[in-house]
């Protein structure tokens, strides 16, 4: 394959050409209730060529057979020359890279039978079913893949990687007197078979939480001091702030450019935010992005001030900044676009007990079921929550929805604990029709001195 890439690039007539080729082995198992719903295995392969000429746009061609590579390189060149632009596309400088990288397979899933994968998931599903008092249904899934990946460009970069991924998840659904609640457990890792064993406790806890929420009161709506647990804080910073840090969005949106001005103060000095594509063992981690740029730890907010954003080579050149290794594609069928990797709020000091000690009445928001963002406005639903009373975590509550303005909320973060953790969840990020992209979020406990919490209307 390296020889084929080298020969294709030697014959390329465009000013710049890059080629990706991937071969992926995958398997998936799912359960609904006690019944196995899906058991599949597959292989997929294909490539993607981008060509660029001076004064022209990108020419793009994708294909499934490596025998088509020379023709696709020629076709991409022709497509590029057919698109004339008033403003030329430039690429930020990246030194040529040569590497062979195999991430830790931690038990290569390609050597494990579908029967063993089914039995593993069946055990986790049974852990939820066994919480029989109120649990009326379950959904569980297992998915793995190993991708052999090649990348080469006409500047001299040539990369070969082995990229593993494994995800398990389960949802327990509880019902009583017409009320329905759910509990979710999800684990996603850039590892293999050995990493997803001994996880029964999490699935059992999810089922018990669903049952407990049946009896939990709805939180009273209002403005409270709010503590975000590490999972909720990580999802918040990814969804509400991370997407605004993606430079293609900033460049193409005048309102976003005005909001995301470097040097603008976004929060108090306790707030530090970044995106770390090279953090070991995480789903968003890879040694290089899909333009051959080394991944890195990119500071976005430092001591409350906006200091950076996430770039591809093209957006970096457009904005006079440096590439950050954030050009990513979900497969060979798509072009790389600016995406997050492992986005985080950095560690602070102390414990969650320190954060709540002086709160007479507040809300502790835990995990996340989802959310919506529209520029600087957001709304997030916690999976569950607790009231905080007289400096202590008190009763379980549900329907905890946080809403507000991002910039006001960031500025109201006044305390950050020192208990940072990466959230090893198995979901994914969506953008421009490319979903789900493996990402990770991380954070410690975070305190917002005042936030709007939706729930039951008082009175």
Secondary structure, 3 states (H helix, E strand, C coil): CHHHHHHHHHHCCCCEEEEEEEEEEEEEEEEECCEEEEEEEEEEEEEEEEEECCCECEEEEEECCHHHHHHHHHHHHHHHHCCECCCCCCCCCCCCCEEEEECCCCCCHHHCCHHHHHHHHHHHHHHHHCCCCCEEEEEEEEEEEEEEEEEEECCCCEEEEEEEEEEEEEEEEEEECCEEEEEEEEEEECCCHHHHCCCHHHHHHHHHHHHHHHHCEECECEEEEEEECHHHHHHHHHHHHHHHHEHHHHHHCHHHHHHCCCCCECCCCCCCEEEECCCCCCCCCCCECCCCCECCEEEEEECCEECCCECCHHHHHHHCCCCCCCEECCCCCCCCEECCCEEEECCCCCCHHHHHCCCCEEEEEECCCEEEEECCEEEEECCEEEEEECCEEEEEEECCEEEEEHHHHHHCEEEECCCCEEECCCCCEEECCEEEECCEEEECCEEEEEEEEECECCC
